[in-house]
């Protein structure tokens, strides 16, 4: 007979729930703790994501979704109306100051409309953006400080800057200013578009684009509907209007684009390979499974305790479906209390944890705690889903049991086989092991929940220990590198005007603690190699279309074999720097041999330090002819007329060729890769290395590009202080970088992950301990009559406590053993994934966290059973024997 009475079912659910107050408290605590787990993790994750995005935006220079670069006015007018674009901003680049006082600052002068200025963090806190038809300008306090101008509206600032190769000096009136943000790479001086056009006209650009392909062009930043597929949307916009961004060689419909890599959602969407999807899925499953363990355990034990009640309901006509509904309604009613409580506590935990975690990161907003509704919606959703899933199996268990089995079932029933063994001298440990065997599922869940926390902690420590500082610092080959400030900047090329004086080198070499050091000489006069046309096209085809390549090839000088004369980068290195190079093939020591002239060819590397063997044409043993050009001559390719260097025609094509030069042949003695910190720091031409003596002799120059040295550990702090004072106070035109700075960044990066993993391990550890406490508590409470019976037939209190302690130890030590096995199995898998993500990761297996946790679990295995039994034993044996089964 089915009881189809919803009101009756709800009343039964509420009444039976009220009768199990202890179970309710444990269930509410379990649900709340699960909600705390989700909420705290979501709060920390979204807060860190927000802070990292803000830091990324400042490095990018703005928070627009993407950019269409170097367009004509007509292309801008065409694209800006595309329906995929929700907002757009316009920017026109004018020029950059390259001399003092901007040696250590990247400053750009140009026009930006209000949208663009806002997206680039150029919102004046005083005044406004410059008005059209005026000579006004707006900038930040750093530019004003360098110019020696007070941030007072109406003050004048005079700047000399390069505009498409021409030097221009202009005076502007300050119309507005904003605070300098050191995290932003570029400083901006914003001027009206009318003033920018006047400067274009002055240098001969007019309404076109300059020779550099950038000055005078129109750049449009855009906001889209979403940041998840920025690059795809930008490509779609181009396709809508017949443009593409793959290559200039395809046709004249090329427009360069840039997707803002600062948006983590866009990065994630673009990197959604199977490994990434699997990693995210596994992480979500672990979090849900963690909550499932504790909630399922609570309801499974509750159903076991109330199985007779459900059996009686079946005898009076309740269906299995109605019993499942009773359990589900109880779970949902308890969730109404547990989930809101967990959301509040979890957000509070997240608010406290976020600043601590963010403090380990350099260059991020430290107080950026997210209050996104997604935190609460997502946490409540996952917690509710976990509750519903967790009570399904207990519900099925109650629905399947027959009334007769229900009346006879109890976990606390004395196992007759166990009693027979006990009478024949069974050990207390054997009795404890048999007790755990009564409910394999409960034992497995308790051990699993404890093991999961230990496994996660061990993997976190393995992960952070794998951050190899030696690998991370390998790209910073020397402890210190000092050079002209322009050498470390992104704009411009190194030349003799940026040479490092010998007096600075002498002062460094005389410093205590300098263990070794060396000079690296840079090319300050033209040096050419001879390469095939095919190699030249392959080298430059990425940045130029076929017409540009055809034009360039036609204008290039050629030797008798028809090979093209192309510029090279040349290094002269003392032995200290040569020893820092990685030899792929050959022998670098041959560079010092006096019976010949030897060089090393520099090959490129990918982001993970793997050599790119197609990045250079020169192979081991090849003969390379280098041409040292002392003077060029310019001529008409049709008539052969020679032009004076200072009187070149502007209305007809001309070519240049070496007039006075020396050709010297070298043999390639080695193929090498070079750390970025020892390079020119810009690329695009082939590079060769020779020793310092050969370089000075053959090039006829001796300009030092930088000096690098290694410093003893005890002198590192003194050297940092000396270099900081030298480059900031005494000689600000010079700058330096050191391993100490990189090491601090590395430590903060590693500590962030260690703290995140530690917090996650701690929360999951609480879940495991609560499961353990719940298992021991319910096991003893449901067996109170059985334990009293054992005492009534002669078992002493001491023996009973020893048996319970053995049960607790089996739980805890089994968890340690299982976590050890899982760590051994999961370690290599973690290594394969992380090595592919972090180039500086080195897998190192460790069990120290497990060994650290083992004594804590042992103490829990002893303390928890004794505490619970002490509470139970307050009642006499007779009182416990009289309890109704």
Secondary structure, 3 states (H helix, E strand, C coil): CCCCCHHHHHHHHHHHHHCCHHHHHHHHHHHHHHHHHHHHHHHHHHHHHHHHHHHHHHHHCCCCCEEEEEECHHHHHHHCCCCCCCEEEEEEEEEECCCCCCCCCEEEEEEECHHHHHHCCCCCCEECCCCCCCCEEEEEHHHHHHHCCCCCCCCEEEEEEEECCEEEEEEEEEEEEECCCCCCCEEEEEECHHHHHHHHHHHCCCCCCCCCCCCCCEEEEEECCCCCCHHHHHHHHHHHCCCECCCHHHCCCECEEEECCCCHHHHHHHCCCHHHHHHHHHHHHHHHHHHHHHHHHHHHHHHHHCHHHHHHHHHCCCCHHHHHHHHHHHHHHHHHHHHHHHHHHHHHHHHHHHHHHHCCCCCCCCCCCCCCHHHHHHHHHHHHHHHHHHHHHHHHHHHHCCHHHHHHCCCCCCCHHHHHHHHCCCCHHHHHHHHHCCCHHHHHHHHHHHHHHHHHHHHHHHHHHCECHHHHHCCCCCCEEEEEHHHHCCCCCCCHHHCCCHHHHHHHHCCCCEEEEEEEEECCCCEEEEECHHHHHHHHCCCCCHHHHHHHHHHCCECCCCCEEEECEEEEECHHHHCCCEEEEECHHHHHCCCCCEEEEEEEECCCCCEECCCCCCCCCCEEEEEEEEEEEEECCCCCCEECCCCCCCCCCCEEEEEEEEEEEEEEEEEEECCHHHCCCCCCCCEEEEEHHHHHHHHCCCCEEEEEEEECHHHHHHHHHHHHHHHHHHCCCEEEEEHHHHHHHHHHHHHHHHHHHHHHHHHHHHHHHHHHHHHHHHHHHHCHHHHHHHHHCCCCHHHHHHHHHHHHHHHHHHHHHHHHHHHHHHHHHHHHHHHHHCCCECCCCCCHHHHHHHHHHHHHHHHHHHHHHHHHCCCCHHHHHCCCC
